[in-house]
Amino acid sequence: MRVQNNAAVARTQETSSQPNVPAPYNQFTDAIMQAAQKYNLPPEVLFGILKQESGGRVDITGYDGHGQGPWQIDDRYHKDFLATSNNGRDVAKSTDYAARLLRQNIDALGGDLRAGVAAYNAGVGGVQRAQRNGQSPDAATTGGNYSATIMANAEEFKRYLGNAAGAPGTTPSSSTPSSTPGSTPSTPSSQPSTAPTTTAAGDYSIKSGDTLWGIASQLKGQGMQGNVQDIIKQIQQLNPKITDPNLIMAGDTLKLPGATTPNGDSFDPGTSPSSTRPNINPGSNPSSNTPVNGTAPTTGVNNNGTSAAGEVPFISQYSPAGNDGSYTNGSANCGPTSMAMIARSFGYGQGMTDAQLINHLGRAGGTTGDGTNVNGILAMAQAMGKQGEMKGPGADVNWIAEQLKSGKMVVANLDYYATAGHQNDGKTSGHYVTVAGMDANGNFIIRDPADQNVKTLTPQQLQYAISQNPNGGYQFAIG
């Protein structure tokens, strides 16, 4: 059940004029007005994005062949949605999806509308990097003026929308970054940040920053049986509307399975006094968290000419072989170093030192002092003559296992400080690692370019580390 926004109802009743949007944008009017009310967004901003992305055309492909439909949904990141929406050409579905992505961007960036709009073009991570460098969100966007263009477009559409312009509870913010420049941006913790609002017995009102993983982790911490993934499945069974566990919306209501504390009280997610991150350090819980020896046989790898995990060498991003004066970006080279380890296992890069190979892949992927974006990993795979496939945002260790069993290698984009052995509640940092295979005990064999001591992660540990990545977390199959 969706909690109805009374302000939205009042606004609809008070509207004295109907939108009069010109062609070709008028074919989107109903879908945009519905999405604006559903996700609490100004409809004129959605029209502004539509104008910039496609000019209101439906059957359009752009962005080097990857942007699909009127909202230019990228087929590298949103394959599952595009498969169910006529490749983004379904007006109603694609409009709802684009509005949902915008709402998520805004929530992830502290409620800053302008920053969320910029992230529609540059991604949340790109905007956060700009903010940390003391720049405006637009500094990360194509042309350096994406949100400014959208807001100018929005002013134009206000004239057509009349009283329907604006959205309940939304105050367009300035371009001021939502976090202090130079500071580490806050990220959604595994525990909801405030005590929840319950609308009925067993119901939970989703807050900004909540994740199914975080809610399930808190239920488990209060005595619910089974692992976190089992609890997530129970939540999904109680809430059939959840078609993608990585996409839940603030304001929606979830039915939760019953869990009781030792004294018999019912559990409210967000009220637990425990740490915001579970204790996942190796050895802290031998029954579930202790990594096993990474030299055990790898399952399902070494097919079709690919290599087993034992043949994936460790390469340090800080001091690779051949490190000399030409190697200067070590702290940001986790992406190309993870790919270099895979390249070596495939026999790519012969005649290059490890440092030269990392530099070569970094150039192919556009690595900078800020690191490597997700498109860069795919570009590196192409430079190696391999196919790259991306899954995300959000963690999916089952998908990783399937890719490994099919003979591919995997790179995971996780949070360094949410990884077993590096856990630090006060820090967050996006980080790439190589997932080289699975051992006989079902653990993932890891090559961490920043720490040779990380040998394996349990499925729960890897799922958690990816889910805590400040940019949402991704995984890539290379083969």
VENTA-V487222 format. One record per backbone hydrogen bond with DSSP energy under -1.0 kcal/mol. CO is the residue of the C=O (numbers start at 1). NH is the residue of the N-H. Records with the same first field share a line. If there is no record, write none. Layout:
CO = NH  NH
This chain:
5 = 9
6 = 10
7 = 11
8 = 12
9 = 13
10 = 14
24 = 27
25 = 28
26 = 29
28 = 32
29 = 33
30 = 34
31 = 35
32 = 36
33 = 37
34 = 38
35 = 39
36 = 41
42 = 45  46
43 = 47
44 = 48
45 = 49
46 = 50
47 = 51
48 = 52
49 = 53
50 = 54  55
54 = 57
58 = 60
60 = 69
62 = 67
63 = 66
66 = 75
67 = 62
68 = 73
69 = 72
73 = 68
74 = 77  78
78 = 82
79 = 83
81 = 84
82 = 85  87
85 = 90
86 = 89
90 = 94
91 = 95
92 = 96
93 = 97
94 = 98
95 = 99
96 = 100
97 = 101
98 = 102
99 = 103
100 = 104
101 = 105
102 = 106
103 = 107
104 = 108
105 = 109
106 = 111
107 = 110
109 = 112
112 = 116
113 = 117
114 = 118
115 = 119
118 = 121  122
119 = 123
123 = 127
124 = 128
125 = 129
126 = 130
127 = 131
128 = 132
129 = 133
130 = 135
131 = 134
136 = 139
137 = 140
138 = 141
141 = 144
145 = 149
146 = 150
147 = 151
148 = 152
149 = 153
150 = 154
151 = 155
152 = 156
153 = 157
154 = 158
157 = 161
158 = 162
160 = 20
161 = 164
162 = 165
167 = 170
180 = 183
197 = 205
200 = 203
202 = 256
204 = 254
206 = 251
207 = 210
211 = 215
212 = 216
213 = 217
214 = 218
215 = 219
216 = 220
217 = 221
219 = 224
220 = 223
227 = 231
228 = 232
229 = 233
230 = 234
231 = 235
232 = 236
233 = 237
234 = 238
239 = 242
241 = 243
244 = 247
249 = 252
252 = 206
254 = 204
259 = 267
261 = 264
265 = 261
268 = 271
276 = 190
281 = 284
285 = 288  289
293 = 296
303 = 306
308 = 311
309 = 312
320 = 323
321 = 355
324 = 327
329 = 332
330 = 333
333 = 337
334 = 338
335 = 339
336 = 340
337 = 341
338 = 342
339 = 343
340 = 344
341 = 345
342 = 346
343 = 348
344 = 347
349 = 352
353 = 357
354 = 358
355 = 359
356 = 360
357 = 361
358 = 362
359 = 363
360 = 364
361 = 365
362 = 367
368 = 371
371 = 368
373 = 377
374 = 378
375 = 379
376 = 380
377 = 381
378 = 382
379 = 383
380 = 384
381 = 386
382 = 385
387 = 479
389 = 477
391 = 475
396 = 400
397 = 401
398 = 402
399 = 403
400 = 404
401 = 405
402 = 406
403 = 408
404 = 407
409 = 478
410 = 435
411 = 476
412 = 433
413 = 474
414 = 431
415 = 418
416 = 419
417 = 424
419 = 422
424 = 427
429 = 416
431 = 414
433 = 412
434 = 447
435 = 410
437 = 445
438 = 299
439 = 442
443 = 439
444 = 457
445 = 436
447 = 434
448 = 451
449 = 317
451 = 454
455 = 446
457 = 444
458 = 462
459 = 463
460 = 464
461 = 465
462 = 466
463 = 467
464 = 468
465 = 415
466 = 469
469 = 472
473 = 394
474 = 413
475 = 391
476 = 411
477 = 389
478 = 409
